[in-house]
Amino acid sequence: MSAGSALTLGGCAGLGATGARFDASSLSVDPTVLVTTTRKPVNGARAKPWFGPERATTMTVARAKLAAPDESRLSLASVGLGDWRLDRVEPVPADAGDLAAQAGTGDVLIYVHGFKQTFETAVLDAAHLSDGIRFRGRTMAFSWPSKAGLFDYAYDRDSAMWSRDDFERVLSALVSAPSAGRVHIVAHSMGTMLTLESLRQLHARYGDTVTSKIGAVVFAAPDIDMDVFSSAIQRIGPLAGKITVIAATNDRALALSGQIAGGMTRVGAAEKAVIARLGVRVVDASQEGWGIINHDLFLSNSEVQKVIRRSIDGTTA
């Protein structure tokens, strides 16, 4: 039995009088993703593509209004052909300090995207993830400047690292709010490097007192050097115990990334035992993928999504 299959998902309570489907996510009731982005706005962020690949001088807070798939009996979604759609983006006259009020009092799920993503695909991936794990709380996406091109790896990597201070400010605003719930983070691929650096800065600011406000930290297919990863988690104290790594030795995207990095194995493509020695939870999803690339299993594979949900449910404040 694979590691993913060995972890089962407990049922969640339905939303009762709201009329939503049983075991529904909050996003299915209110299809809005709160967005913080370091991308430069396009067209005043009022029309597609809303935010482009260039780096902004200041971070923007916005609400992304989505259209959920129609799951009625005769809909395309009922036969697996429907999808989420980004309808409009509404910039919010707020900065990182006002995020707690925007997020509300419950738990927050923040998705940090990886390499080769547009603003729109990042937001839609956040919606797929949140709805897929049936998250009950506010969903947020942190979108950093990616050129979304196959040959723009260096630009994307630098843009991700350039955004770490702003993401740290986002986290700081949420964890310092007395009425806020826990902050759960799912970071994919190159986004894990950005997230780990921001957590390192967050721990440097608050120390171990921040531990109770951070819930699950899931690194899906982390595109980060093993030595860099090891060094960083030694500097974040108890936060390291919050981390779950989803790895797959047959992740071909990370195999290419390792070649670009001079033959250094990426954490997300390393053997489970090697990663586990660093003191983090590890799930080997190598047997869960059926595609050629196997880099987005956190979105495409239900068993991997169960692992993420269990990581969130099993975290205690």
Disulfide bonds with the S-S distance in Angstrom:
none
